[in-house]
Amino acid sequence: MKTLELARSLYDRYESIEQVKHYYGLLAIHALLQVAEEGGESIDRCRWILSLFPDRINHPKPDGPLYGYNFPSYYVGGIPAMYAYFRGHMPEKEQHVRRYAEEMISAQRDPSGIMKHPHRPAEDLIWIDVAMAVTPYLLFAGLAFDNPAYIDEAVKQTILMYDVFRNPENGLLHQSKNFNGAGRFSEDHWSRGNGWGYIALTELIRFLPKDSPHRAKVEKYFVDHSEAMLPFQSRRGMWRQEIPLDLSYEETSGTGLILYGYGAGLRAGLLDEKRFRPAFERGVRGLIDVAVNPDFSINNSCPGCLCPGDGDEKGTVRAYVTLRLPYRDEHHGFAPIMYALLEAHRNGMTEVDL
């Protein structure tokens, strides 16, 4: 089967199950846009999907600053809307996407400068998922509007989060701080959490201008995280829910995000071919074998997972591994698989077995 055809079919499956929205849905739209670009196809379907935002989407009920979202940019289409504007596909989105770039620049931050949870600002709650939500959006905004301040902030947010969440003993990321008590980190090295940080670095290495003063630092952080994750790839090519724990289940969404970065890093010449090329190709095959069914339903994706658990168990490895169990067609999994397939295609794997 053509690799890009499989990616499209996964989006079709997702769209048949629920309205595509929120960050996990917006990432799937972003992936679909890239599928159309890679295949030299019409962008009309993607334009129509994004035209539904904001007025024809059933947004969450208000529960905070705007429409119940942690990041109000989701209301207008988030990353794919900003990407579509940046790439010249939807000039009519300018007013919306510019507004929410400015909103990100002025959003509340913790004492270190990291964007914090908007619903509970006094607690300085920070989590790595923010790198995914903020960095690509501001990066594309900076490039589209020729605004270096947006690019600087895109880099700053991810670098600050890596400096806070990276475990120096293994180079992997914890997900959160202060959610399980003031000054405390979650104990995890969660698959998708590492993927959230890594996708921010991936988009930076792909699109940051070659002469950017941030380039060298971003590339170092990208290579260091790539190296840290490599030893933990499973025999089948996957990464686990708790990455270093052999008894943890093989997790789809984190694996897809990691492979997206590996593919981009190989194409950029940042990752060692002899070690990362076999890992990338084994990972793509393993992800399809483990996660994708003949009807394009998906397996092994962790549900929403922000410092899970209660009491003494909150934020422990046990909570991450036992409380948030995967189920078929869990919606966080579609976009990461599509991203991995995009990079498979770009790296010459234009057909895959299903």
C-alpha positions as CSV (number, residue, x, y, z in Angstrom):
1,M,0.0,0.0,0.0
2,K,1.2,3.5,-0.8
3,T,2.5,5.1,2.5
4,L,0.7,8.4,1.9
5,E,-2.5,6.5,1.1
6,L,-2.3,4.7,4.4
7,A,-1.9,8.1,6.2
8,R,-5.0,9.4,4.4
9,S,-6.9,6.3,5.3
10,L,-6.1,6.8,9.0
11,Y,-7.4,10.3,8.8
12,D,-10.6,9.1,7.2
13,R,-11.1,6.5,9.9
14,Y,-10.5,9.2,12.6
15,E,-13.0,11.6,10.9
16,S,-15.6,8.8,10.8
17,I,-15.5,8.3,14.5
18,E,-15.7,11.9,15.9
19,Q,-15.4,15.5,15.0
20,V,-11.7,16.3,14.5
21,K,-10.7,19.1,16.9
22,H,-8.7,19.8,20.0
23,Y,-4.9,19.4,19.9
24,Y,-4.9,15.7,19.0
25,G,-7.3,16.4,16.1
26,L,-5.5,19.5,15.0
27,L,-2.2,17.6,14.7
28,A,-4.0,15.1,12.5
29,I,-5.1,17.9,10.2
30,H,-1.5,19.2,10.2
31,A,-0.4,15.8,9.1
32,L,-3.0,15.6,6.4
33,L,-1.9,19.0,5.0
34,Q,1.6,17.6,4.7
35,V,0.3,14.4,3.1
36,A,-1.4,16.6,0.4
37,E,1.8,18.6,-0.1
38,E,4.0,15.6,-0.3
39,G,1.7,13.9,-2.8
40,G,1.3,17.0,-5.0
41,E,-2.4,16.9,-4.4
42,S,-5.1,19.5,-4.0
43,I,-5.3,21.2,-0.6
44,D,-9.0,21.8,-1.0
45,R,-10.0,19.1,1.5
46,C,-7.7,20.6,4.1
47,R,-8.9,24.1,3.4
48,W,-12.5,22.9,3.8
49,I,-11.7,21.2,7.1
50,L,-10.0,24.3,8.5
51,S,-12.8,26.5,7.2
52,L,-15.0,24.8,9.9
53,F,-13.0,26.6,12.6
54,P,-14.1,28.4,14.6
55,D,-17.8,28.7,14.0
56,R,-18.8,25.2,12.9
57,I,-17.0,23.2,15.5
58,N,-18.6,21.9,18.7
59,H,-16.0,23.4,21.1
60,P,-15.7,22.3,24.7
61,K,-17.9,24.3,27.1
62,P,-16.3,27.4,28.6
63,D,-14.2,26.4,31.6
64,G,-11.5,29.0,31.7
65,P,-10.1,31.7,29.5
66,L,-11.8,30.7,26.2
67,Y,-14.0,27.8,25.1
68,G,-12.6,25.3,27.7
69,Y,-9.2,25.0,25.9
70,N,-5.9,25.4,27.7
71,F,-4.7,27.1,24.5
72,P,-7.2,29.4,22.8
73,S,-5.5,29.0,19.5
74,Y,-7.2,25.6,19.2
75,Y,-10.5,27.6,18.7
76,V,-9.4,28.9,15.3
77,G,-7.5,25.7,14.1
78,G,-4.3,26.0,16.0
79,I,-1.1,24.6,14.4
80,P,-2.6,23.5,11.0
81,A,-4.3,26.9,10.6
82,M,-1.1,28.7,11.3
83,Y,0.8,26.2,9.0
84,A,-1.7,26.7,6.2
85,Y,-1.3,30.4,6.4
86,F,2.5,30.2,6.6
87,R,2.5,27.9,3.5
88,G,0.2,30.3,1.5
89,H,-2.7,27.9,1.4
90,M,-5.2,30.1,3.4
91,P,-4.4,33.8,3.4
92,E,-7.9,34.4,4.8
93,K,-6.8,33.0,8.1
94,E,-4.4,35.9,8.8
95,Q,-6.5,37.8,11.4
96,H,-7.3,34.7,13.4
97,V,-3.8,33.2,13.5
98,R,-2.1,36.5,14.2
99,R,-4.4,37.2,17.1
100,Y,-3.5,33.9,18.8
101,A,0.2,34.4,18.2
102,E,-0.1,37.6,20.2
103,E,-2.1,35.8,22.9
104,M,0.7,33.2,23.3
105,I,3.3,35.9,23.6
106,S,1.3,37.5,26.5
107,A,0.1,34.3,28.2
108,Q,0.9,33.8,31.9
109,R,4.3,32.2,32.7
110,D,5.9,30.6,35.8
111,P,8.9,32.3,37.4
112,S,11.3,30.6,35.0
113,G,9.4,31.9,32.0
114,I,7.6,28.8,31.0
115,M,3.9,29.1,29.9
116,K,1.8,27.7,32.8
117,H,-1.6,26.2,33.2
118,P,-4.1,29.0,32.6
119,H,-6.9,27.7,34.7
120,R,-4.8,27.5,38.0
121,P,-2.2,30.2,37.6
122,A,-1.3,30.5,41.3
123,E,0.1,26.9,41.4
124,D,2.6,27.4,38.6
125,L,1.6,24.2,36.9
126,I,3.9,23.4,34.0
127,W,4.0,20.4,31.6
128,I,5.9,19.3,28.5
129,D,2.8,19.1,26.4
130,V,3.0,22.9,26.1
131,A,6.1,22.6,23.9
132,M,3.9,20.9,21.3
133,A,1.1,23.4,21.6
134,V,3.3,26.5,21.5
135,T,6.6,26.1,19.7
136,P,5.4,25.0,16.2
137,Y,2.6,27.6,16.2
138,L,5.0,30.5,17.1
139,L,7.7,29.2,14.8
140,F,5.3,29.2,11.8
141,A,3.9,32.6,12.9
142,G,7.4,34.1,13.1
143,L,8.2,32.8,9.6
144,A,4.9,33.9,8.1
145,F,4.9,37.4,9.6
146,D,8.7,37.9,9.5
147,N,8.7,38.4,13.3
148,P,11.9,37.3,15.0
149,A,10.3,37.7,18.4
150,Y,7.8,34.9,17.7
151,I,10.7,32.6,16.6
152,D,12.8,33.5,19.7
153,E,9.8,32.6,21.9
154,A,9.2,29.4,20.0
155,V,12.8,28.3,20.8
156,K,12.8,29.7,24.3
157,Q,9.7,27.8,25.5
158,T,11.0,24.4,24.3
159,I,14.6,24.9,25.6
160,L,13.4,26.1,29.0
161,M,11.1,23.0,29.3
162,Y,13.9,20.7,28.3
163,D,16.2,22.2,30.9
164,V,13.5,21.7,33.6
165,F,12.1,18.3,32.6
166,R,15.2,16.4,31.4
167,N,16.4,13.7,33.7
168,P,20.2,14.0,33.7
169,E,20.6,10.3,34.5
170,N,19.0,9.0,31.3
171,G,18.3,12.1,29.1
172,L,14.6,11.5,29.0
173,L,11.8,13.9,30.0
174,H,9.5,14.0,32.9
175,Q,6.0,15.2,32.0
176,S,5.1,17.7,34.6
177,K,6.0,19.8,37.7
178,N,3.8,20.9,40.6
179,F,0.7,18.8,39.6
180,N,1.5,16.3,42.4
181,G,2.7,18.9,44.9
182,A,4.7,22.1,45.0
183,G,8.2,21.6,43.6
184,R,7.6,18.0,42.7
185,F,8.1,16.4,39.3
186,S,6.0,13.5,38.0
187,E,8.2,10.4,38.2
188,D,7.5,9.2,34.6
189,H,9.5,9.1,31.4
190,W,6.2,8.9,29.5
191,S,6.3,7.9,25.8
192,R,4.0,10.6,24.5
193,G,5.4,13.2,26.9
194,N,8.8,12.7,25.4
195,G,7.2,12.8,22.0
196,W,5.6,16.2,22.8
197,G,8.9,17.7,23.6
198,Y,10.6,16.0,20.6
199,I,8.0,17.2,18.0
200,A,8.7,20.8,19.0
201,L,12.5,20.2,18.4
202,T,11.6,18.4,15.2
203,E,9.7,21.3,13.7
204,L,12.5,23.6,14.8
205,I,15.2,21.6,13.0
206,R,13.0,21.4,9.9
207,F,12.0,25.1,9.7
208,L,14.4,27.2,11.7
209,P,16.5,29.3,9.3
210,K,19.9,28.0,8.7
211,D,21.5,31.2,9.9
212,S,19.4,31.4,13.1
213,P,21.4,32.1,16.2
214,H,19.4,29.4,17.9
215,R,20.3,26.7,15.3
216,A,23.3,25.1,17.0
217,K,21.6,24.8,20.4
218,V,18.4,23.4,19.0
219,E,20.3,20.8,17.0
220,K,22.3,19.8,20.1
221,Y,19.1,19.3,22.1
222,F,17.5,17.4,19.3
223,V,20.5,15.0,18.8
224,D,20.9,14.5,22.6
225,H,17.2,13.5,23.0
226,S,17.4,11.3,19.9
227,E,20.4,9.5,21.4
228,A,18.7,9.2,24.8
229,M,15.7,7.4,23.4
230,L,17.4,5.0,21.0
231,P,18.5,2.4,23.5
232,F,15.0,1.9,24.7
233,Q,13.4,0.9,21.4
234,S,11.7,-2.5,21.7
235,R,12.5,-5.5,19.7
236,R,9.5,-4.8,17.5
237,G,10.6,-1.2,17.0
238,M,8.3,0.5,19.5
239,W,8.8,2.7,22.5
240,R,7.0,1.8,25.8
241,Q,4.4,3.8,27.8
242,E,7.1,4.3,30.5
243,I,10.1,4.3,28.1
244,P,12.7,2.7,30.4
245,L,10.4,0.0,31.8
246,D,10.6,-3.3,29.9
247,L,7.3,-4.5,31.4
248,S,5.4,-1.5,30.2
249,Y,3.2,-1.8,27.1
250,E,4.4,-0.7,23.7
251,E,2.7,2.7,23.1
252,T,1.6,4.0,19.7
253,S,1.5,7.8,20.0
254,G,4.9,8.3,21.5
255,T,6.4,5.9,19.0
256,G,4.9,7.8,16.1
257,L,6.2,11.1,17.4
258,I,9.7,9.7,17.9
259,L,9.8,8.2,14.4
260,Y,8.7,11.6,13.0
261,G,11.7,13.1,14.6
262,Y,14.1,10.3,13.6
263,G,13.0,10.6,10.0
264,A,13.5,14.4,9.9
265,G,16.8,14.1,11.7
266,L,18.1,11.6,9.2
267,R,17.1,13.8,6.3
268,A,18.8,16.7,7.9
269,G,22.0,14.8,8.3
270,L,21.9,15.2,12.1
271,L,21.5,11.5,13.1
272,D,24.1,8.8,12.5
273,E,22.9,6.7,9.5
274,K,24.3,3.4,10.7
275,R,22.5,3.5,14.0
276,F,19.4,5.5,13.3
277,R,18.4,4.4,9.8
278,P,17.8,0.7,10.9
279,A,16.0,1.9,14.0
280,F,13.7,4.2,12.0
281,E,12.8,1.6,9.4
282,R,12.2,-1.1,12.0
283,G,10.1,1.4,13.9
284,V,7.9,2.2,11.0
285,R,7.3,-1.5,10.2
286,G,6.7,-2.2,13.9
287,L,4.3,0.7,14.3
288,I,2.2,-0.5,11.4
289,D,2.3,-4.1,12.7
290,V,1.4,-3.2,16.2
291,A,-0.9,-0.2,15.9
292,V,-2.8,-0.4,12.5
293,N,-5.5,-2.8,11.7
294,P,-6.8,-3.8,8.2
295,D,-9.8,-1.5,8.7
296,F,-7.5,1.4,9.6
297,S,-8.5,1.3,13.2
298,I,-5.6,1.7,15.6
299,N,-4.3,0.1,18.8
300,N,-2.1,0.8,21.8
301,S,-2.5,4.6,22.1
302,C,-2.5,5.9,25.7
303,P,-5.6,8.0,26.6
304,G,-5.2,11.5,28.0
305,C,-2.6,11.4,30.7
306,L,-1.6,14.4,32.7
307,C,0.1,13.4,36.0
308,P,-2.4,10.6,36.6
309,G,-3.4,9.1,39.9
310,D,-4.5,10.3,43.3
311,G,-2.9,10.8,46.7
312,D,0.6,9.2,47.1
313,E,0.1,7.4,43.7
314,K,-0.3,10.7,41.7
315,G,2.4,11.1,39.1
316,T,4.2,7.8,39.9
317,V,5.4,5.4,37.3
318,R,2.8,2.9,38.5
319,A,0.0,5.4,37.8
320,Y,1.3,6.1,34.2
321,V,1.5,2.4,33.5
322,T,-1.6,1.0,35.1
323,L,-4.2,3.7,35.2
324,R,-4.2,5.0,31.6
325,L,-4.6,1.9,29.5
326,P,-5.0,1.9,25.7
327,Y,-8.2,1.0,23.7
328,R,-9.0,0.7,20.0
329,D,-9.2,4.0,18.1
330,E,-8.0,6.2,21.0
331,H,-7.8,9.6,19.4
332,H,-4.4,10.7,20.4
333,G,-2.9,7.9,18.2
334,F,-3.9,8.9,14.7
335,A,-1.8,12.0,14.1
336,P,1.5,10.4,15.4
337,I,1.1,7.4,13.1
338,M,0.4,9.8,10.2
339,Y,3.5,11.8,11.1
340,A,5.6,8.7,11.1
341,L,4.2,7.6,7.7
342,L,5.0,11.1,6.3
343,E,8.7,10.7,7.3
344,A,8.7,7.1,6.0
345,H,7.6,8.4,2.6
346,R,10.2,11.2,2.7
347,N,12.9,8.7,3.5
348,G,12.1,6.5,0.6
349,M,9.6,4.1,2.2
350,T,6.9,4.9,-0.3
351,E,5.1,1.6,0.1
352,V,4.4,-0.3,3.2
353,D,2.7,-3.7,4.1
354,L,-0.5,-3.6,6.1
